[in-house]
Amino acid sequence: MRYVLFTMRDGRISGFKLASEVVLYNIEENKPEKSIRNTGIETLEELIEEYDTWLLFTREISGEDKELVEEMGVKVVVTSLETIDEVIGEFFTG
């Protein structure tokens, strides 16, 4: 359970459909590992398959997309936090 995903736009966590990129974040090393241009659910499928991610942080996601992501074994977390640092502080550090 090393990798999590973030939907991002202009350096901020955004809704899934509005995201310009998906960031793969390495929790163990506390750093972004990869950033891929968001082309839709296919982008997530590619990252999930390759890196065995377990969480997706987003500001907003449709019920249909959420269901597809969760069927791939990834829990979707809808957050009002705006930055990756805020999420890491809230969810992964004391």
C-alpha positions as CSV (number, residue, x, y, z in Angstrom):
1,M,0.0,0.0,0.0
2,R,2.6,2.4,-1.1
3,Y,0.9,4.5,-3.8
4,V,-2.1,6.8,-3.8
5,L,-3.6,8.9,-6.6
6,F,-4.6,12.6,-6.8
7,T,-6.7,14.3,-9.4
8,M,-5.1,17.7,-10.0
9,R,-5.5,21.0,-11.9
10,D,-3.2,24.0,-11.5
11,G,-1.4,22.5,-8.5
12,R,-4.6,21.9,-6.6
13,I,-6.8,18.8,-6.0
14,S,-9.7,19.0,-8.4
15,G,-12.7,17.0,-9.4
16,F,-12.1,14.0,-11.6
17,K,-13.6,15.4,-14.8
18,L,-11.9,18.8,-14.4
19,A,-8.5,17.4,-13.6
20,S,-5.7,18.1,-16.1
21,E,-3.4,15.5,-14.5
22,V,-3.4,12.5,-12.2
23,V,-0.5,12.4,-9.7
24,L,0.9,9.1,-8.4
25,Y,2.2,9.7,-4.9
26,N,4.5,7.4,-3.0
27,I,3.4,7.4,0.6
28,E,6.5,5.5,1.9
29,E,8.9,8.0,0.4
30,N,6.6,11.0,0.9
31,K,7.0,12.3,-2.7
32,P,5.2,12.4,-6.0
33,E,6.3,9.5,-8.2
34,K,4.7,10.3,-11.5
35,S,2.2,12.7,-13.2
36,I,0.2,11.8,-16.2
37,R,-2.2,13.9,-18.3
38,N,-5.8,13.0,-17.4
39,T,-7.6,11.5,-20.3
40,G,-10.4,10.0,-18.3
41,I,-10.9,6.6,-16.6
42,E,-8.2,5.1,-18.9
43,T,-5.5,7.2,-17.1
44,L,-6.6,5.7,-13.8
45,E,-6.7,2.2,-15.1
46,E,-3.2,2.5,-16.4
47,L,-1.8,3.7,-13.1
48,I,-3.8,1.3,-11.0
49,E,-2.6,-1.7,-13.0
50,E,1.1,-0.6,-13.1
51,Y,1.4,0.6,-9.5
52,D,-1.2,-1.2,-7.4
53,T,-2.6,2.0,-6.0
54,W,-5.2,1.8,-3.1
55,L,-6.7,5.3,-2.7
56,L,-7.8,8.1,-5.1
57,F,-8.2,11.6,-3.6
58,T,-10.5,13.9,-5.6
59,R,-12.7,16.9,-4.9
60,E,-15.6,15.5,-6.9
61,I,-16.5,12.3,-8.9
62,S,-19.6,11.0,-10.5
63,G,-21.3,7.9,-9.1
64,E,-20.6,6.0,-12.2
65,D,-16.8,6.9,-12.3
66,K,-16.6,6.2,-8.5
67,E,-18.1,2.8,-9.0
68,L,-15.6,2.0,-11.9
69,V,-12.7,3.0,-9.8
70,E,-13.8,1.0,-6.8
71,E,-14.4,-2.0,-9.0
72,M,-10.6,-1.8,-9.8
73,G,-9.9,-2.1,-6.0
74,V,-9.2,1.5,-5.2
75,K,-11.1,3.4,-2.5
76,V,-12.3,6.9,-3.6
77,V,-11.9,9.7,-1.0
78,V,-13.7,12.9,-1.8
79,T,-12.0,15.7,0.1
80,S,-12.4,19.4,0.5
81,L,-8.6,19.8,1.1
82,E,-6.8,21.6,-1.7
83,T,-3.2,20.4,-1.8
84,I,-1.4,17.1,-1.6
85,D,0.5,18.4,1.5
86,E,-2.8,19.0,3.3
87,V,-4.0,15.5,2.5
88,I,-0.7,13.9,3.6
89,G,-0.9,15.9,6.8
90,E,-4.5,15.0,7.5
91,F,-4.5,11.3,6.5
92,F,-1.0,10.0,6.8
93,T,0.9,11.9,9.5
94,G,0.2,12.4,13.2
